[in-house]
Amino acid sequence: MQRVTMRNMVFYAHHGAHPQEQELGQRFYVDVELWGDYSAAMRTDDLHEAVNYVEVYSEIKRVVEGRNFKLLEALGGAVADALLARFASVRRTRVVVRKPGALVPGPIDHVEFEATKER
């Protein structure tokens, strides 16, 4: 198996357990790893044999910006499920969602959730 990685995609969405997070929104950062057999793409240099990054980004954007989640766990799981459902060549995915504006009572860079799912 081979891996395609997309890092630090940025989306603006209204996720969070607190009303002000849902109302105001904030940035979320998403990384994904897409594991599959991409040997045909390696041999043929044909986009149809590969995972199309534009389509992957669009699918992630649809999930992250299309619905509000209270928990990062639910958001990360929904992204992983959507990628496995949409892209048949993807056998395993790792999704990391970072929330830099987490409402915690002290200085913090971000809160991060990671989910790995496979067929």
DRENTORKOL-3810 file (N, C-alpha, C; in nm, 4 decimals):
REM DRENTORKOL-3810
@n.u->0.0848; n.v->-0.1189; n.w->0.0000; ca.u->0.0000; ca.v->0.0000; ca.w->0.0000; c.u->0.0888; c.v->0.1244; c.w->0.0000
@n.u->0.0325; n.v->0.2280; n.w->-0.0581; ca.u->0.0988; ca.v->0.3570; ca.w->-0.0604; c.u->0.0094; c.v->0.4585; c.w->0.0104
@n.u->0.0668; n.v->0.5758; n.w->0.0371; ca.u->-0.0055; ca.v->0.6764; ca.w->0.1139; c.u->0.0012; c.v->0.8118; c.w->0.0442
@n.u->-0.1141; n.v->0.8772; n.w->0.0356; ca.u->-0.1235; ca.v->1.0167; ca.w->-0.0066; c.u->-0.1552; c.v->1.0966; c.w->0.1192
@n.u->-0.0819; n.v->1.2059; n.w->0.1405; ca.u->-0.1009; ca.v->1.2882; ca.w->0.2588; c.u->-0.1350; c.v->1.4310; c.w->0.2174
@n.u->-0.2333; n.v->1.4880; n.w->0.2819; ca.u->-0.2694; ca.v->1.6293; ca.w->0.2634; c.u->-0.2677; c.v->1.6915; c.w->0.4024
@n.u->-0.1916; n.v->1.7992; n.w->0.4180; ca.u->-0.1714; ca.v->1.8574; ca.w->0.5513; c.u->-0.2165; c.v->2.0037; c.w->0.5589
@n.u->-0.2664; n.v->2.0381; n.w->0.6756; ca.u->-0.2980; ca.v->2.1762; ca.w->0.7126; c.u->-0.4024; c.v->2.2431; c.w->0.6233
@n.u->-0.5024; n.v->2.1674; n.w->0.5829; ca.u->-0.6154; ca.v->2.2286; ca.w->0.5131; c.u->-0.6908; c.v->2.3133; c.w->0.6145
@n.u->-0.7336; n.v->2.4308; n.w->0.5757; ca.u->-0.7964; ca.v->2.5247; ca.w->0.6682; c.u->-0.9406; c.v->2.5494; c.w->0.6255
@n.u->-1.0315; n.v->2.5364; n.w->0.7216; ca.u->-1.1736; ca.v->2.5583; ca.w->0.6959; c.u->-1.2301; c.v->2.6465; c.w->0.8067
@n.u->-1.3295; n.v->2.7250; n.w->0.7726; ca.u->-1.3987; ca.v->2.8060; ca.w->0.8722; c.u->-1.5347; c.v->2.7418; c.w->0.8952
@n.u->-1.5626; n.v->2.7069; n.w->1.0213; ca.u->-1.6870; ca.v->2.6360; ca.w->1.0513; c.u->-1.7349; c.v->2.6719; c.w->1.1913
@n.u->-1.8521; n.v->2.6209; n.w->1.2256; ca.u->-1.9200; ca.v->2.6556; ca.w->1.3513; c.u->-1.9368; c.v->2.5331; c.w->1.4412
@n.u->-1.8271; n.v->2.4667; n.w->1.4722; ca.u->-1.8300; ca.v->2.3484; ca.w->1.5577; c.u->-1.7957; c.v->2.3862; c.w->1.7008
@n.u->-1.8573; n.v->2.3179; n.w->1.7952; ca.u->-1.8241; ca.v->2.3380; ca.w->1.9352; c.u->-1.9434; c.v->2.3113; c.w->2.0243
@n.u->-1.9137; n.v->2.2811; n.w->2.1489; ca.u->-2.0194; ca.v->2.2520; ca.w->2.2459; c.u->-2.0780; c.v->2.3789; c.w->2.3073
@n.u->-2.0084; n.v->2.4913; n.w->2.2921; ca.u->-2.0541; ca.v->2.6173; ca.w->2.3515; c.u->-2.1288; c.v->2.7020; c.w->2.2488
@n.u->-2.2362; n.v->2.7675; n.w->2.2900; ca.u->-2.3156; ca.v->2.8482; ca.w->2.1965; c.u->-2.2335; c.v->2.9529; c.w->2.1200
@n.u->-2.1367; n.v->3.0163; n.w->2.1868; ca.u->-2.0586; ca.v->3.1185; ca.w->2.1178; c.u->-1.9725; c.v->3.0586; c.w->2.0064
@n.u->-1.9274; n.v->2.9347; n.w->2.0215; ca.u->-1.8505; ca.v->2.8685; ca.w->1.9154; c.u->-1.9410; c.v->2.8410; c.w->1.7956
@n.u->-2.0616; n.v->2.7981; n.w->1.8238; ca.u->-2.1555; ca.v->2.7674; ca.w->1.7164; c.u->-2.2006; c.v->2.8934; c.w->1.6446
@n.u->-2.2101; n.v->3.0035; n.w->1.7166; ca.u->-2.2555; ca.v->3.1282; ca.w->1.6565; c.u->-2.1442; c.v->3.1989; c.w->1.5785
@n.u->-2.0288; n.v->3.2147; n.w->1.6404; ca.u->-1.9208; ca.v->3.2915; ca.w->1.5792; c.u->-1.8383; c.v->3.2107; c.w->1.4799
@n.u->-1.8168; n.v->3.0848; n.w->1.5073; ca.u->-1.7335; ca.v->3.0017; ca.w->1.4214; c.u->-1.5860; c.v->3.0297; c.w->1.4435
@n.u->-1.5031; n.v->2.9480; n.w->1.3787; ca.u->-1.3581; ca.v->2.9612; ca.w->1.3885; c.u->-1.2912; c.v->2.8722; c.w->1.2849
@n.u->-1.1591; n.v->2.8843; n.w->1.2782; ca.u->-1.0831; ca.v->2.8011; ca.w->1.1851; c.u->-1.0591; c.v->2.6622; c.w->1.2440
@n.u->-1.0605; n.v->2.5652; n.w->1.1561; ca.u->-1.0252; ca.v->2.4279; ca.w->1.1888; c.u->-0.9216; c.v->2.3824; c.w->1.0867
@n.u->-0.8245; n.v->2.3060; n.w->1.1323; ca.u->-0.7177; ca.v->2.2557; ca.w->1.0464; c.u->-0.7331; c.v->2.1043; c.w->1.0348
@n.u->-0.7188; n.v->2.0536; n.w->0.9143; ca.u->-0.7410; ca.v->1.9113; ca.w->0.8900; c.u->-0.6228; c.v->1.8534; c.w->0.8132
@n.u->-0.5738; n.v->1.7383; n.w->0.8597; ca.u->-0.4742; ca.v->1.6583; ca.w->0.7885; c.u->-0.5397; c.v->1.5247; c.w->0.7556
@n.u->-0.5062; n.v->1.4696; n.w->0.6402; ca.u->-0.5536; ca.v->1.3352; ca.w->0.6082; c.u->-0.4408; c.v->1.2537; c.w->0.5459
@n.u->-0.4460; n.v->1.1257; n.w->0.5731; ca.u->-0.3643; ca.v->1.0267; ca.w->0.5046; c.u->-0.4606; c.v->0.9306; c.w->0.4377
@n.u->-0.4332; n.v->0.9006; n.w->0.3125; ca.u->-0.5191; ca.v->0.8115; ca.w->0.2332; c.u->-0.4345; c.v->0.6934; c.w->0.1865
@n.u->-0.4550; n.v->0.5790; n.w->0.2495; ca.u->-0.3784; ca.v->0.4591; ca.w->0.2162; c.u->-0.4555; c.v->0.3756; c.w->0.1150
@n.u->-0.3847; n.v->0.3267; n.w->0.0148; ca.u->-0.4464; ca.v->0.2409; ca.w->-0.0855; c.u->-0.3421; c.v->0.1842; c.w->-0.1793
@n.u->-0.3864; n.v->0.1118; n.w->-0.2788; ca.u->-0.2972; ca.v->0.0582; ca.w->-0.3812; c.u->-0.2955; c.v->0.1565; c.w->-0.4978
@n.u->-0.1931; n.v->0.2382; n.w->-0.5028; ca.u->-0.1794; ca.v->0.3382; ca.w->-0.6091; c.u->-0.0701; c.v->0.2990; c.w->-0.7086
@n.u->-0.0400; n.v->0.1695; n.w->-0.7150; ca.u->0.0668; ca.v->0.1237; ca.w->-0.8040; c.u->0.0329; c.v->0.1492; c.w->-0.9504
@n.u->-0.0941; n.v->0.1427; n.w->-0.9890; ca.u->-0.1311; ca.v->0.1726; ca.w->-1.1286; c.u->-0.0998; c.v->0.3176; c.w->-1.1629
@n.u->-0.1277; n.v->0.4086; n.w->-1.0716; ca.u->-0.0953; ca.v->0.5497; ca.w->-1.0949; c.u->0.0553; c.v->0.5690; c.w->-1.1046
@n.u->0.1310; n.v->0.4951; n.w->-1.0262; ca.u->0.2766; ca.v->0.5046; ca.w->-1.0317; c.u->0.3289; c.v->0.4579; c.w->-1.1678
@n.u->0.2675; n.v->0.3541; n.w->-1.2244; ca.u->0.3110; ca.v->0.3000; ca.w->-1.3542; c.u->0.2651; c.v->0.3853; c.w->-1.4709
@n.u->0.1380; n.v->0.4294; n.w->-1.4669; ca.u->0.0774; ca.v->0.4913; ca.w->-1.5858; c.u->0.0833; c.v->0.6434; c.w->-1.5874
@n.u->0.1054; n.v->0.7073; n.w->-1.4725; ca.u->0.1030; ca.v->0.8537; ca.w->-1.4625; c.u->-0.0328; c.v->0.9084; c.w->-1.5073
@n.u->-0.1388; n.v->0.8341; n.w->-1.4764; ca.u->-0.2754; ca.v->0.8681; ca.w->-1.5182; c.u->-0.3572; c.v->0.9098; c.w->-1.3962
@n.u->-0.4139; n.v->1.0296; n.w->-1.4015; ca.u->-0.4931; ca.v->1.0819; ca.w->-1.2900; c.u->-0.6090; c.v->0.9901; c.w->-1.2538
@n.u->-0.6656; n.v->0.9210; n.w->-1.3510; ca.u->-0.7791; ca.v->0.8315; ca.w->-1.3240; c.u->-0.7408; c.v->0.7122; c.w->-1.2371
@n.u->-0.6127; n.v->0.6852; n.w->-1.2272; ca.u->-0.5644; ca.v->0.5742; ca.w->-1.1442; c.u->-0.5228; c.v->0.6218; c.w->-1.0042
@n.u->-0.5324; n.v->0.7506; n.w->-0.9812; ca.u->-0.4871; ca.v->0.8098; ca.w->-0.8552; c.u->-0.6049; c.v->0.8666; c.w->-0.7778
@n.u->-0.5764; n.v->0.9105; n.w->-0.6566; ca.u->-0.6749; ca.v->0.9849; ca.w->-0.5788; c.u->-0.6635; c.v->1.1305; c.w->-0.6221
@n.u->-0.7732; n.v->1.1870; n.w->-0.6657; ca.u->-0.7744; ca.v->1.3256; ca.w->-0.7121; c.u->-0.7784; c.v->1.4184; c.w->-0.5908
@n.u->-0.6706; n.v->1.4941; n.w->-0.5705; ca.u->-0.6594; ca.v->1.5801; ca.w->-0.4519; c.u->-0.7678; c.v->1.6862; c.w->-0.4473
@n.u->-0.8069; n.v->1.7362; n.w->-0.5633; ca.u->-0.9114; ca.v->1.8391; ca.w->-0.5680; c.u->-1.0432; c.v->1.7809; c.w->-0.5174
@n.u->-1.0753; n.v->1.6599; n.w->-0.5591; ca.u->-1.1983; ca.v->1.5958; ca.w->-0.5142; c.u->-1.1923; c.v->1.5614; c.w->-0.3648
@n.u->-1.0762; n.v->1.5190; n.w->-0.3176; ca.u->-1.0600; ca.v->1.4897; ca.w->-0.1748; c.u->-1.0827; c.v->1.6168; c.w->-0.0930
@n.u->-1.0175; n.v->1.7254; n.w->-0.1336; ca.u->-1.0339; ca.v->1.8530; ca.w->-0.0629; c.u->-1.1806; c.v->1.8953; c.w->-0.0621
@n.u->-1.2470; n.v->1.8828; n.w->-0.1753; ca.u->-1.3879; ca.v->1.9226; ca.w->-0.1849; c.u->-1.4762; c.v->1.8396; c.w->-0.0926
@n.u->-1.4463; n.v->1.7111; n.w->-0.0814; ca.u->-1.5253; ca.v->1.6242; ca.w->0.0067; c.u->-1.5037; c.v->1.6620; c.w->0.1534
@n.u->-1.3812; n.v->1.6891; n.w->0.1896; ca.u->-1.3531; ca.v->1.7303; ca.w->0.3267; c.u->-1.4223; c.v->1.8628; c.w->0.3567
@n.u->-1.4128; n.v->1.9577; n.w->0.2651; ca.u->-1.4778; ca.v->2.0883; ca.w->0.2813; c.u->-1.6289; c.v->2.0720; c.w->0.2983
@n.u->-1.6888; n.v->1.9824; n.w->0.2187; ca.u->-1.8328; ca.v->1.9581; ca.w->0.2270; c.u->-1.8716; c.v->1.9130; c.w->0.3678
@n.u->-1.7929; n.v->1.8225; n.w->0.4251; ca.u->-1.8240; ca.v->1.7703; ca.w->0.5583; c.u->-1.7969; c.v->1.8755; c.w->0.6659
@n.u->-1.6799; n.v->1.9382; n.w->0.6605; ca.u->-1.6405; ca.v->2.0305; ca.w->0.7677; c.u->-1.7285; c.v->2.1549; c.w->0.7690
@n.u->-1.7606; n.v->2.2082; n.w->0.6529; ca.u->-1.8367; ca.v->2.3324; ca.w->0.6471; c.u->-1.9864; c.v->2.3116; c.w->0.6283
@n.u->-2.0286; n.v->2.1881; n.w->0.6025; ca.u->-2.1682; ca.v->2.1637; ca.w->0.5683; c.u->-2.2604; c.v->2.1318; c.w->0.6835
@n.u->-2.2042; n.v->2.1019; n.w->0.7987; ca.u->-2.2852; ca.v->2.0625; ca.w->0.9136; c.u->-2.2119; c.v->2.1024; c.w->1.0402
@n.u->-2.2838; n.v->2.1350; n.w->1.1440; ca.u->-2.2214; ca.v->2.1724; ca.w->1.2710; c.u->-2.2138; c.v->2.0521; c.w->1.3644
@n.u->-2.0972; n.v->2.0328; n.w->1.4218; ca.u->-2.0747; ca.v->1.9264; ca.w->1.5195; c.u->-2.0409; c.v->1.9901; c.w->1.6535
@n.u->-2.0793; n.v->1.9256; n.w->1.7599; ca.u->-2.0410; ca.v->1.9725; ca.w->1.8933; c.u->-1.9005; c.v->1.9255; c.w->1.9293
@n.u->-1.8633; n.v->1.8068; n.w->1.8830; ca.u->-1.7381; ca.v->1.7443; ca.w->1.9240; c.u->-1.6427; c.v->1.7237; c.w->1.8070
@n.u->-1.5136; n.v->1.7426; n.w->1.8323; ca.u->-1.4115; ca.v->1.7126; ca.w->1.7315; c.u->-1.4149; c.v->1.5648; c.w->1.6943
@n.u->-1.4478; n.v->1.4805; n.w->1.7918; ca.u->-1.4544; ca.v->1.3372; ca.w->1.7655; c.u->-1.5582; c.v->1.3063; c.w->1.6574
@n.u->-1.6736; n.v->1.3702; n.w->1.6651; ca.u->-1.7793; ca.v->1.3479; ca.w->1.5658; c.u->-1.7372; c.v->1.4037; c.w->1.4300
@n.u->-1.6749; n.v->1.5200; n.w->1.4296; ca.u->-1.6292; ca.v->1.5796; ca.w->1.3045; c.u->-1.5228; c.v->1.4930; c.w->1.2377
@n.u->-1.4226; n.v->1.4521; n.w->1.3131; ca.u->-1.3167; ca.v->1.3683; ca.w->1.2565; c.u->-1.3697; c.v->1.2361; c.w->1.2047
@n.u->-1.4606; n.v->1.1753; n.w->1.2787; ca.u->-1.5215; ca.v->1.0493; ca.w->1.2332; c.u->-1.6028; c.v->1.0671; c.w->1.1073
@n.u->-1.6744; n.v->1.1780; n.w->1.0964; ca.u->-1.7549; ca.v->1.2045; ca.w->0.9765; c.u->-1.6668; c.v->1.2254; c.w->0.8546
@n.u->-1.5540; n.v->1.2929; n.w->0.8721; ca.u->-1.4612; ca.v->1.3119; ca.w->0.7592; c.u->-1.4056; c.v->1.1766; c.w->0.7145
@n.u->-1.3612; n.v->1.0948; n.w->0.8088; ca.u->-1.3066; ca.v->0.9632; ca.w->0.7753; c.u->-1.4106; c.v->0.8776; c.w->0.7033
@n.u->-1.5330; n.v->0.8747; n.w->0.7540; ca.u->-1.6393; ca.v->0.7965; ca.w->0.6898; c.u->-1.6676; c.v->0.8453; c.w->0.5484
@n.u->-1.6712; n.v->0.9763; n.w->0.5297; ca.u->-1.7004; ca.v->1.0324; ca.w->0.3971; c.u->-1.5910; c.v->0.9976; c.w->0.2969
@n.u->-1.4657; n.v->1.0017; n.w->0.3397; ca.u->-1.3559; ca.v->0.9696; ca.w->0.2481; c.u->-1.3600; c.v->0.8227; c.w->0.2077
@n.u->-1.3861; n.v->0.7343; n.w->0.3026; ca.u->-1.3948; ca.v->0.5914; ca.w->0.2683; c.u->-1.5148; c.v->0.5633; c.w->0.1782
@n.u->-1.6247; n.v->0.6328; n.w->0.2012; ca.u->-1.7448; ca.v->0.6108; ca.w->0.1198; c.u->-1.7272; c.v->0.6645; c.w->-0.0230
@n.u->-1.6598; n.v->0.7752; n.w->-0.0377; ca.u->-1.6510; ca.v->0.8427; ca.w->-0.1681; c.u->-1.5399; c.v->0.7888; c.w->-0.2578
@n.u->-1.4287; n.v->0.7443; n.w->-0.1993; ca.u->-1.3119; ca.v->0.7064; ca.w->-0.2799; c.u->-1.2832; c.v->0.5573; c.w->-0.2634
@n.u->-1.3209; n.v->0.4803; n.w->-0.3648; ca.u->-1.3091; ca.v->0.3342; ca.w->-0.3579; c.u->-1.1645; c.v->0.2875; c.w->-0.3452
@n.u->-1.0710; n.v->0.3633; n.w->-0.3963; ca.u->-0.9302; ca.v->0.3214; ca.w->-0.3904; c.u->-0.8687; c.v->0.3399; c.w->-0.2521
@n.u->-0.9352; n.v->0.4153; n.w->-0.1660; ca.u->-0.8825; ca.v->0.4389; ca.w->-0.0310; c.u->-0.9220; c.v->0.3220; c.w->0.0587
@n.u->-0.8212; n.v->0.2563; n.w->0.1140; ca.u->-0.8445; ca.v->0.1407; ca.w->0.1999; c.u->-0.8421; c.v->0.1771; c.w->0.3478
@n.u->-0.7617; n.v->0.2765; n.w->0.3819; ca.u->-0.7499; ca.v->0.3216; ca.w->0.5199; c.u->-0.7260; c.v->0.4721; c.w->0.5179
@n.u->-0.7851; n.v->0.5412; n.w->0.6129; ca.u->-0.7624; ca.v->0.6843; ca.w->0.6234; c.u->-0.7335; c.v->0.7229; c.w->0.7673
@n.u->-0.6481; n.v->0.8184; n.w->0.7796; ca.u->-0.6165; ca.v->0.8793; ca.w->0.9101; c.u->-0.6537; c.v->1.0255; c.w->0.8979
@n.u->-0.7372; n.v->1.0737; n.w->0.9880; ca.u->-0.7842; ca.v->1.2123; ca.w->0.9859; c.u->-0.7439; c.v->1.2772; c.w->1.1178
@n.u->-0.6846; n.v->1.3954; n.w->1.1074; ca.u->-0.6501; ca.v->1.4742; ca.w->1.2252; c.u->-0.7200; c.v->1.6082; c.w->1.2111
@n.u->-0.7946; n.v->1.6464; n.w->1.3142; ca.u->-0.8634; ca.v->1.7757; ca.w->1.3162; c.u->-0.8065; c.v->1.8566; c.w->1.4327
@n.u->-0.7628; n.v->1.9796; n.w->1.4034; ca.u->-0.7105; ca.v->2.0677; ca.w->1.5067; c.u->-0.8011; c.v->2.1892; c.w->1.5224
@n.u->-0.8203; n.v->2.2264; n.w->1.6472; ca.u->-0.9040; ca.v->2.3413; ca.w->1.6819; c.u->-0.8199; c.v->2.4373; c.w->1.7653
@n.u->-0.7686; n.v->2.5437; n.w->1.7035; ca.u->-0.6823; ca.v->2.6348; ca.w->1.7790; c.u->-0.7572; c.v->2.7226; c.w->1.8775
@n.u->-0.8851; n.v->2.7443; n.w->1.8579; ca.u->-0.9610; ca.v->2.8336; ca.w->1.9445; c.u->-1.0416; c.v->2.7624; c.w->2.0501
@n.u->-0.9908; n.v->2.6492; n.w->2.0980; ca.u->-1.0654; ca.v->2.5741; ca.w->2.1995; c.u->-1.0811; c.v->2.6568; c.w->2.3263
@n.u->-1.2001; n.v->2.6528; n.w->2.3811; ca.u->-1.2295; ca.v->2.7290; ca.w->2.5031; c.u->-1.1821; c.v->2.6501; c.w->2.6247
@n.u->-1.0582; n.v->2.6731; n.w->2.6617; ca.u->-1.0015; ca.v->2.6115; ca.w->2.7813; c.u->-0.9526; c.v->2.7241; c.w->2.8726
@n.u->-0.9430; n.v->2.6987; n.w->3.0021; ca.u->-0.9103; ca.v->2.8069; ca.w->3.0966; c.u->-0.7608; c.v->2.8361; c.w->3.1080
@n.u->-0.6925; n.v->2.8453; n.w->2.9964; ca.u->-0.5504; ca.v->2.8786; ca.w->2.9996; c.u->-0.4903; c.v->2.8744; c.w->2.8609
@n.u->-0.3645; n.v->2.9153; n.w->2.8489; ca.u->-0.2980; ca.v->2.9172; ca.w->2.7183; c.u->-0.2866; c.v->2.7776; c.w->2.6587
@n.u->-0.3156; n.v->2.7670; n.w->2.5300; ca.u->-0.3059; ca.v->2.6389; ca.w->2.4593; c.u->-0.2896; c.v->2.6684; c.w->2.3105
@n.u->-0.2094; n.v->2.5898; n.w->2.2437; ca.u->-0.1921; ca.v->2.6073; ca.w->2.1000; c.u->-0.3147; c.v->2.5571; c.w->2.0244
@n.u->-0.3558; n.v->2.4329; n.w->2.0543; ca.u->-0.4750; ca.v->2.3765; ca.w->1.9908; c.u->-0.5139; c.v->2.2466; c.w->2.0605
@n.u->-0.6351; n.v->2.2054; n.w->2.0343; ca.u->-0.6818; ca.v->2.0728; ca.w->2.0722; c.u->-0.6873; c.v->1.9923; c.w->1.9434
@n.u->-0.6499; n.v->1.8650; n.w->1.9524; ca.u->-0.6406; ca.v->1.7825; ca.w->1.8314; c.u->-0.7089; c.v->1.6490; c.w->1.8552
@n.u->-0.7803; n.v->1.6031; n.w->1.7517; ca.u->-0.8412; ca.v->1.4700; ca.w->1.7547; c.u->-0.7929; c.v->1.3935; c.w->1.6332
@n.u->-0.7628; n.v->1.2666; n.w->1.6532; ca.u->-0.7161; ca.v->1.1808; ca.w->1.5440; c.u->-0.8016; c.v->1.0561; c.w->1.5354
@n.u->-0.8428; n.v->1.0205; n.w->1.4131; ca.u->-0.9203; ca.v->0.8984; ca.w->1.3897; c.u->-0.8596; c.v->0.8228; c.w->1.2729
@n.u->-0.8462; n.v->0.6921; n.w->1.2885; ca.u->-0.8022; ca.v->0.6059; ca.w->1.1794; c.u->-0.9130; c.v->0.5037; c.w->1.1548
@n.u->-0.9554; n.v->0.4947; n.w->1.0286; ca.u->-1.0588; ca.v->0.3982; ca.w->0.9919; c.u->-1.0164; c.v->0.3258; c.w->0.8657
@n.u->-1.0617; n.v->0.2026; n.w->0.8512; ca.u->-1.0309; ca.v->0.1274; ca.w->0.7294; c.u->-1.1480; c.v->0.0407; c.w->0.6891
@n.u->-1.1422; n.v->-0.0032; n.w->0.5670; ca.u->-1.2466; ca.v->-0.0931; ca.w->0.5144; c.u->-1.2309; c.v->-0.2314; c.w->0.5720
END
